[in-house]
Amino acid sequence: MTRQLHARRIEGIDKNLWVEFTQLTAEYKAVNLGQGFPDFPPPSFVQEAFCKAVSGGFALHQYTRAFGHPPLVKILAKFFGRIVGRDIDPLDDILVTVGAYQALFCTFQALIDDGDEVIIIEPFFDCYQPMVKMAGGKCVYVPLRPKKDKCETSADWVLSPGELASKFTSHTKAIILNTPNNPLGKVYNQEELQMIADLCVKHDVLCISDEVYEWLTYDGAKHVKIASLPGMWERTITIGSAGKSFSATGWKVGWAMGSGHILKHLKTVHQNSVYLCATAAQEAVAHGFQREFEQFGKPESYFLQLPAKLQVKRQKLAQCLKNVGLQPIMPEGGYFMMADISTIKADVPDSTGNDEPYDYRFVKWLIKNKGLATIPVSAFYSPEHCKDFQNYIRFCFIKEDSTLNAAEKILREWSESK
């Protein structure tokens, strides 16, 4: 019976979007605006810190504290304590993980039991759904919907308060929030966060807040941590990423932050799976955050320099898409830009009988015929809603200008050939 139950939990989630499209991109040697990683190096100060860590004595080559390298958890507590306006205990309230991915996995495994309902706001990063199912939970979906009068920016995609409230039941254990959102780029404002917080408090529900793109906001949008709102610290698990913060995704250093009475359960999962993370990488990230703590709010801060750099790249990509008739949704934050492809005439093959959404077929056609890799947006939706959003694809703009220029050339030649 146990084996049968486990098989049912993983049935249908064994296929992975990233495996399929990464292989296809490599096979056709396509310009990669699909995967969300920078193709430029991290800032020199964290590179130098990593080099110093691995060229030093024996200590940083050996095990460190299982739940987080002491220098790292201390500076994270100091750094984020200032932001949320409270004292954070570095030993109790922070768990360092193998990237934000493992922080999410520990959260679901530790806190979600069989039959628990977890509200997932769509579009969502695609690992949420399988991780909830693997923990025995039930996914309950509520989509952000574009306003009927306009749909120019990610701010035009909103939650219906009534629809969201209707999803909370006596079985609801948690809600997953992602701000800035992947793939849409929506940055939830204070009013939207307060609405979610009020429902969490009213129904005694946990909030899992994925904030890995927290420093990347544009056009005056402000990232607000929902854990800073009244009554939310005690019920929020905030997920963060050094890889996204310092453009070093391969380092795989992330964290979960929250009240110690919740974090202790995540630590149990962590210590019985990976046990601890690479010491040298944690040491380098600690130096990075110490430097950012000292430069916070100043022009020298990488957390200000990176979004300024990406704002220019975002504008460049948007103009390229408009030039070929695509309709970009201008993101308020993050790495990504969605675009409406419904106005594009392309010789996309019909579904092969497997009911594959249009955006999947369009992206495959784009890779094979134009040499440009993107990601289908319906992959970020539930089966019941994916067909409603199959006219969008996702582009990544945290790329070198040479990569964006290569993509621009492909789009321009495509436009001229029509």
C-alpha positions in Angstrom: 0.0 0.0 0.0 2.8 2.4 0.8 4.5 1.7 -2.5 1.2 2.3 -4.3 0.7 5.6 -2.5 4.2 6.8 -3.3 3.7 5.8 -7.0 0.5 7.9 -7.1 2.2 10.9 -5.7 4.9 11.0 -8.3 2.8 9.9 -11.2 2.6 12.6 -13.9 5.4 14.7 -12.3 8.4 12.7 -13.6 8.6 14.8 -16.8 10.5 18.1 -16.4 10.2 21.2 -18.6 13.8 22.2 -18.1 15.2 18.9 -19.1 13.2 18.8 -22.3 13.8 22.3 -23.5 17.5 22.5 -22.4 18.2 19.4 -24.5 16.3 20.9 -27.5 18.2 24.2 -27.2 21.5 22.4 -27.1 20.6 20.2 -30.0 19.7 23.1 -32.3 22.4 25.4 -30.8 19.8 28.1 -30.3 20.3 31.5 -28.7 19.2 30.8 -25.1 16.6 33.3 -23.8 14.8 30.4 -22.1 16.7 29.4 -18.9 16.9 31.9 -16.1 20.6 32.3 -15.5 23.0 35.2 -16.2 25.6 34.5 -18.9 27.9 37.0 -17.3 30.0 36.6 -14.1 29.1 37.5 -10.5 30.5 40.8 -9.1 34.3 40.7 -8.5 34.0 41.1 -4.7 32.2 37.8 -4.3 34.4 36.0 -6.8 37.4 37.2 -4.8 35.8 36.1 -1.6 35.3 32.6 -3.0 38.9 32.4 -4.3 40.1 33.5 -0.9 37.9 30.9 0.8 39.2 28.0 -1.3 42.9 29.1 -1.2 43.0 29.4 2.6 43.6 26.9 5.3 41.9 23.6 5.9 38.8 24.9 7.8 36.8 26.2 4.8 37.3 22.9 3.0 35.6 20.9 5.7 32.2 20.6 7.2 30.6 23.6 8.8 27.5 24.0 10.9 24.7 21.8 9.4 22.0 24.6 9.4 24.2 27.3 8.1 27.8 28.6 8.2 28.0 30.8 11.3 29.3 33.9 9.5 26.6 33.6 6.9 23.6 33.1 9.2 24.8 36.0 11.4 25.0 38.5 8.6 21.7 37.3 7.1 20.0 37.8 10.4 21.6 41.3 10.8 20.8 42.2 7.1 17.2 41.1 7.0 16.4 42.1 10.6 16.9 45.7 9.5 14.5 45.2 6.6 11.7 43.4 8.5 12.1 45.6 11.6 12.7 42.9 14.2 15.5 40.9 15.8 16.2 37.7 13.9 17.9 34.9 15.7 20.7 33.6 13.4 20.7 30.1 14.9 17.0 29.5 15.3 15.3 31.6 12.5 17.5 30.8 9.5 18.3 27.6 7.6 20.9 27.7 4.8 20.0 25.3 2.0 21.3 24.0 -1.4 19.7 26.9 -3.3 16.2 28.2 -2.9 15.0 24.9 -4.5 16.0 22.9 -1.5 14.6 25.5 0.9 11.2 25.0 -0.9 11.5 21.2 -0.7 12.3 21.2 3.0 9.4 23.5 3.6 6.8 21.3 1.8 8.2 18.1 3.3 8.3 19.5 6.8 4.9 21.3 6.9 2.5 19.7 4.4 0.8 16.5 5.5 -1.5 14.1 3.6 -4.7 15.9 2.5 -3.5 19.4 3.4 -4.6 22.0 0.8 -2.0 24.4 -0.5 -3.2 27.5 -2.4 -0.9 28.2 -5.4 -1.2 31.6 -7.2 -0.8 31.2 -11.0 1.4 31.6 -12.9 3.8 29.7 -10.5 7.3 28.4 -10.7 6.9 24.9 -11.9 8.4 23.1 -8.9 5.7 24.1 -6.5 3.1 21.7 -7.8 5.2 18.5 -7.8 6.7 19.3 -4.4 3.3 19.8 -2.8 2.1 16.5 -4.4 5.2 14.6 -3.2 4.4 15.7 0.4 0.9 14.4 0.0 -0.8 17.8 -0.3 -3.5 18.9 -2.6 -2.9 21.9 -4.9 -5.6 24.5 -5.0 -5.1 27.1 -7.8 -6.1 30.7 -8.2 -4.9 32.7 -11.2 -3.7 36.2 -11.5 -5.9 37.6 -14.3 -5.1 40.5 -16.7 -7.4 43.5 -16.4 -9.9 43.6 -19.2 -9.2 47.2 -20.2 -5.4 46.9 -20.5 -2.6 44.4 -20.2 0.6 46.3 -20.7 2.6 45.6 -17.5 2.7 42.9 -14.9 0.9 45.3 -12.5 -2.2 44.8 -14.8 -2.4 41.2 -13.7 -4.4 41.0 -10.4 -5.9 38.7 -7.9 -9.7 38.7 -7.3 -10.1 39.2 -3.6 -13.4 37.2 -3.7 -11.9 34.4 -5.7 -8.9 34.1 -3.5 -11.0 34.2 -0.3 -13.2 31.4 -1.7 -10.1 29.1 -1.9 -9.5 29.1 1.9 -11.2 26.2 3.7 -10.8 24.2 6.9 -8.2 22.1 5.1 -6.0 24.9 3.9 -2.5 24.6 5.4 -0.6 27.2 3.3 -0.5 29.6 0.5 2.5 30.1 -1.8 3.4 33.6 -2.8 6.1 34.5 -5.4 7.1 38.2 -5.5 8.6 39.3 -7.9 6.8 36.6 -9.8 8.4 34.1 -12.2 7.4 34.2 -15.1 5.2 37.3 -15.0 7.4 39.7 -13.2 4.6 41.0 -10.9 5.7 42.8 -7.8 2.9 42.6 -5.2 2.1 46.0 -3.7 1.4 46.7 0.0 -2.4 46.5 -0.5 -2.3 43.2 -2.3 0.1 41.7 0.3 -2.2 43.0 3.2 -5.2 41.2 1.6 -3.3 38.0 1.5 -2.0 38.5 5.0 -5.5 39.2 6.4 -6.7 35.9 5.0 -3.7 34.0 6.4 -4.3 35.4 9.9 -8.1 34.9 9.7 -7.8 31.2 8.7 -4.6 30.5 10.6 -2.7 29.6 7.4 1.0 29.5 6.7 2.5 31.7 4.0 5.4 30.4 1.9 6.9 33.5 0.3 9.4 32.8 -2.5 11.4 36.1 -2.8 14.5 35.1 -4.8 14.2 38.1 -7.1 13.7 40.6 -4.3 16.5 43.0 -5.4 15.3 43.1 -9.0 12.6 45.7 -9.3 12.0 48.4 -11.9 10.3 51.6 -12.6 9.9 52.5 -8.9 8.3 49.2 -7.9 9.1 48.3 -4.3 9.6 44.8 -2.9 7.8 44.4 0.4 8.4 41.3 2.6 5.0 39.9 3.7 6.7 38.7 6.8 7.1 42.4 7.9 3.3 42.8 8.0 1.5 42.6 11.4 0.9 39.0 12.5 2.9 37.5 9.6 6.4 36.8 11.0 5.0 34.0 13.1 3.4 32.2 10.1 5.7 33.1 7.1 8.6 31.1 5.7 10.6 33.5 3.4 12.7 31.8 0.7 15.9 33.6 -0.5 18.7 33.0 -2.9 22.3 34.1 -3.1 22.5 32.8 -6.6 19.9 35.3 -7.7 21.1 38.0 -5.4 24.8 37.9 -6.7 24.3 36.4 -10.2 25.9 33.1 -9.2 23.2 30.5 -9.7 25.7 27.6 -9.8 26.8 28.2 -6.2 23.5 26.9 -5.0 23.3 28.8 -1.7 19.8 29.6 -0.5 17.9 30.0 2.7 14.6 29.7 4.5 13.9 32.4 7.1 11.1 32.5 9.7 10.1 31.9 13.3 12.2 29.3 15.0 9.2 27.2 16.0 8.5 26.7 12.3 12.1 26.5 11.0 13.0 23.6 13.4 10.8 21.3 11.3 12.6 22.3 8.1 15.9 21.6 9.8 14.9 18.1 10.5 14.3 17.4 6.8 17.5 19.2 5.9 19.7 17.3 8.3 18.3 14.0 7.0 18.8 14.8 3.4 21.7 17.0 2.3 22.9 17.7 5.9 24.8 20.8 5.0 25.9 23.1 2.1 29.3 23.8 0.7 31.4 25.7 3.3 33.4 27.8 0.9 30.4 29.0 -1.1 28.7 30.0 2.2 31.8 31.9 3.3 31.9 33.9 0.0 28.2 34.7 0.3 28.7 35.9 3.9 31.4 38.3 2.6 29.0 39.5 -0.1 26.2 40.3 2.3 28.6 42.0 4.7 29.7 44.2 1.9 26.1 44.9 0.8 25.1 45.7 4.5 27.8 48.3 4.6 26.9 49.7 1.1 23.1 49.4 1.5 21.3 52.2 -0.3 24.5 53.6 -1.7 25.4 53.8 -5.4 28.1 51.2 -4.8 25.6 48.5 -3.8 25.3 45.6 -6.2 21.7 45.3 -5.2 21.2 48.7 -6.8 23.6 48.3 -9.7 22.2 45.0 -11.0 18.5 46.2 -11.4 19.8 49.4 -13.1 21.7 47.3 -15.5 18.8 44.9 -16.2 16.3 47.8 -16.6 18.2 48.7 -19.8 18.2 45.1 -21.0 14.5 44.8 -20.3 13.8 47.8 -22.4 16.0 46.5 -25.2 14.2 43.2 -25.3 10.7 44.8 -25.1 11.5 46.9 -28.2 12.8 43.9 -30.1 9.6 42.0 -29.4 7.4 44.9 -30.4 9.3 45.3 -33.7 8.2 41.8 -34.8 4.6 42.2 -33.7 4.8 40.5 -30.3 3.1 42.1 -27.4 5.4 42.2 -24.3 4.1 42.3 -20.8 6.5 44.8 -19.1 7.7 43.2 -15.9 8.0 45.2 -12.7 10.7 42.8 -11.4 12.7 39.6 -11.9 14.6 38.1 -14.9 11.7 37.5 -17.2 9.3 39.0 -19.7 6.2 37.4 -21.0 4.9 38.1 -24.5 1.6 37.5 -26.2 2.1 35.5 -29.4 -1.6 35.5 -30.5 -1.0 38.1 -33.2 1.9 36.2 -34.8 1.4 34.1 -37.9 3.7 31.1 -37.8 3.7 27.7 -39.5 3.4 25.9 -36.2 2.5 22.1 -36.5 -0.8 20.9 -35.2 -1.0 19.0 -32.0 0.2 15.4 -32.5 -2.7 13.9 -30.6 -1.2 14.4 -27.1 -3.1 17.7 -26.6 0.1 19.7 -26.4 -0.7 23.4 -25.7 -0.1 25.9 -28.5 2.8 27.7 -26.7 4.7 24.4 -26.4 4.4 23.8 -30.1 5.3 27.4 -30.9 8.5 27.4 -28.7 9.6 24.1 -30.3 9.0 25.6 -33.8 10.9 28.8 -32.7 13.9 26.8 -31.5 14.0 24.5 -34.6 13.3 27.0 -37.3 14.6 30.3 -36.0 17.3 29.2 -33.5 15.8 31.1 -30.6 15.0 29.4 -27.3 12.2 30.6 -25.0 9.8 28.9 -22.5 6.1 28.2 -22.9 4.1 30.0 -20.2 1.4 27.4 -19.9 4.0 25.3 -18.1 3.5 27.7 -15.2 -0.2 26.9 -14.9 -2.4 24.1 -13.6 -4.0 21.6 -16.1 -7.4 23.3 -15.5 -6.1 26.8 -16.5 -3.1 26.2 -18.8 -5.3 26.3 -22.0 -6.4 29.8 -21.0 -2.8 31.1 -21.1 -1.3 29.2 -24.0 -0.8 32.3 -26.1 2.2 33.5 -24.0 5.9 32.7 -24.0 8.6 33.7 -21.6 11.9 35.4 -22.4 14.9 35.8 -20.1 16.7 39.2 -20.3 19.5 38.7 -17.7 21.9 38.1 -20.6 25.0 39.7 -22.1 24.4 42.3 -24.7 25.9 40.0 -27.3 23.3 37.4 -26.5 20.5 39.9 -26.7 21.9 41.3 -29.9 22.0 37.7 -31.4 18.3 37.3 -30.4 17.5 40.7 -31.9 19.1 39.7 -35.2 17.0 36.5 -35.3 13.8 38.5 -34.6 14.7 41.2 -37.1 15.4 38.7 -39.9 12.2 36.8 -39.0 10.2 40.1 -39.2 11.8 41.0 -42.6 11.0 37.6 -44.0 7.2 37.8 -43.4 
